[in-house]
Amino acid sequence: GQQLNQSPQSMFIQEGEDVSMNCTSSSIFNTWLWYKQDPGEGPVLLIALYKAGELTSNGRLTAQFGITRKDSFLNISASIPSDVGIYFCAGRGGSNYKLTFGKGTLLTVNP
Amino acid sequence: GAVVSQHPSRVICKSGTSVKIECRSLDFQATTMFWYRQFPKQSLMLMATSNEGSKATYEQGVEKDKFLINHASLTLSTLTVTSAHPEDSSFYICSASWGTDSGYTFGSGTRLTVV
């Protein structure tokens, strides 16, 4: 089946620093989604990408849908303590609506 | 918009009993709902996909007789964990979609503990 490799697995940064994480796939995806999950909560959608090459921003967050349709990255600029959490990439490919999730990136921001 | 409500948020049950978890789309009609299971410090694992009015499609390795899914209306799907055992303890999350390119809104999850 489809697999997503998400990296890094975890990051420890200082408040104010920029963050970058990415996902790569062994197969093509039609949609890339980035979610943030806080402990004990469901994932919250941050950015959705629908076209190869698409670059989309949401406040301090920027994500891109790779040209090959097999990768995506998420950047967070000027991190703040509330950015702490687990970030998941997810991709949808083929004719079904199922999402494949990456293993997540745990972000810790030191004030 | 696109709010999904999941209830209960936490439940503790005795081994051998059944537990029902509800997932409601509050402000849209969900043509498809998904049920996930998440173990601590791991990613979400898709259990099944349900479309309104039809039988759920289960992922390989998920017991359909143990995890009963009902999607009786465009705004409600339920997951019933039957004859629960301690190994069924987990975080269960639903998500809902209203179309091909929709953003898949997630519920807030249900922490199930079987004692």
Interface residues (C-beta under 8 A of the other chain):
Chain A: T31 L33 Y35 G40 E41 G42 P43 V44 L45 A48 Y50 F88 A90 N96 Y97 K98 L99 F101 G102 K103 G104
Chain B: V4 Q6 T32 F34 Q42 S43 L44 L46 T49 F91 I93 S95 S97 T100 D101 G103 Y104 T105 F106 G107 S108 G109 R111
